[in-house]
């Protein structure tokens, strides 16, 4: 007599919005939900960002800590909107722009994104090499080559689900900055006051730092990455269908996206705040106000906060770089590939998307080569932040318009608080670009 089929537990594909492909069903529910939003938020704290937050903390103490409180809801809104566009349309951001914007605008945006990402890639690879040299002295060039090779190999040879799992676990590296913060003495009263009430005079140096922070915190590569990863996850989960064709999946999809993004951006800003506070409480207090790179911040911390804090800070730079470099290269490849209508996607094998993977590799190699050219690191980072801001404004304007169009988003057009916060973020970035021009010219 044949046995009746045994009941089975739920599998990921039974509910396409329950798990992310990076984790198995046995792990806690929150980890099953976290995915593109967490990786996107964590990659925002790349070594270039660490250098910016370190310099701001060293130069202005807690004076710019308020920016990380203000940007949080704006970051969440704009990242949720980019993720919704990807999940609703089944297209990455560049693919949507190709369908609904003039060719000249799309080409300009993709070119600016590519240049900004390559500069960031170069700065991040150099910062990782410098940080590892503090812990294991060796020729810098060897470490630059090593990290470039690791980043390229991860994307070429790891299966997509395993690759994203690696990125997700690399976010643990950011906890190093909570550890470094625990090793220093913080003036909590001054920090609390500056979080809610800016007191510093609007000097040219302060405005320059403000431009750098906003350009680093709200970056266009994050929009492209999160939207594209929503599309990638749909390919991994066969029962996830773009919401235009499967509107019944909308409620579960948006719930997952919101939790994922809220947690990811909170993690990003808390880490950034920890870096700023750590350097404010140590370097600024001891008169060290000029930090050129994140590795210099780690080195300067050693005699002030102790060997452990300096080592933890340096290890965090390496870990965050391993997370951010593939995201920077990947978002550039997605943008170029979708704009050119190439086969794209990390779930594809390299033979199936040769131009996409070639773009990814070339972007990383050019970033690596930048480290062998005499370039002022702080100037490169500043102009990268300015270019990010200039690129972000038209992208955000188009995103906001597209996300409100029923012919694109169907029943899932944005409205209410999400819409207002998205436009507030767009106006803020527009103001940052104008401010950057004023600071540069005068």
Number of C-alpha atoms within 10 A of each C-alpha: 3 4 5 6 6 6 6 6 8 10 12 18 15 12 14 21 24 19 24 25 24 22 21 14 16 8 10 10 13 14 18 21 23 25 29 27 30 25 29 29 27 28 28 28 29 34 32 34 26 27 29 29 33 33 29 31 28 27 24 19 25 30 23 27 27 18 19 22 16 13 19 18 19 22 27 26 25 26 30 25 27 25 29 26 31 28 30 30 21 24 19 30 26 28 23 21 23 18 12 13 13 10 13 8 14 22 18 13 21 22 16 18 26 22 17 26 28 25 25 25 31 27 31 33 31 30 29 28 27 28 30 19 16 17 14 10 11 13 11 18 14 11 19 23 16 13 22 23 15 14 22 20 13 18 23 19 12 15 15 22 17 14 17 24 17 16 26 21 13 20 25 13 20 27 16 23 25 18 17 23 24 13 15 19 12 17 12 12 9 12 20 13 15 19 19 13 13 14 12 12 10 10 10 13 14 18 17 20 21 19 25 25 23 21 28 25 28 26 24 27 26 25 27 29 29 32 30 32 25 27 24 25 22 21 16 16 18 10 16 20 21 20 23 19 12 12 15 11 19 20 12 13 21 18 12 22 23 21 18 25 27 23 16 25 27 20 19 26 22 17 24 28 24 24 29 29 29 32 33 31 24 23 25 22 14 11 11 17 19 15 23 17 25 29 29 19 26 28 20 18 25 15 12 16 21 14 14 14 25 25 21 20 31 29 23 29 32 25 21 27 29 27 27 29 28 24 28 29 29 27 26 26 28 31 30 25 24 23 21 16 12 14 15 25 23 24 18 18 17 17 9 13 17 15 18 26 27 14 20 26 23 15 25 27 19 14 26 25 14 17 21 12 8 7 11 9 18 17 11 17 25 21 17 25 29 26 21 27 30 23 24 26 23 19 22 23 17 15 22 22 13 21 23 17 14 12 11 18 19 16 15 20 20 21 12 7 10 17 19 15 18 26 20 16 24 23 15 18 25 19 15 24 24 16 17 26 13 13 16 12 7 7
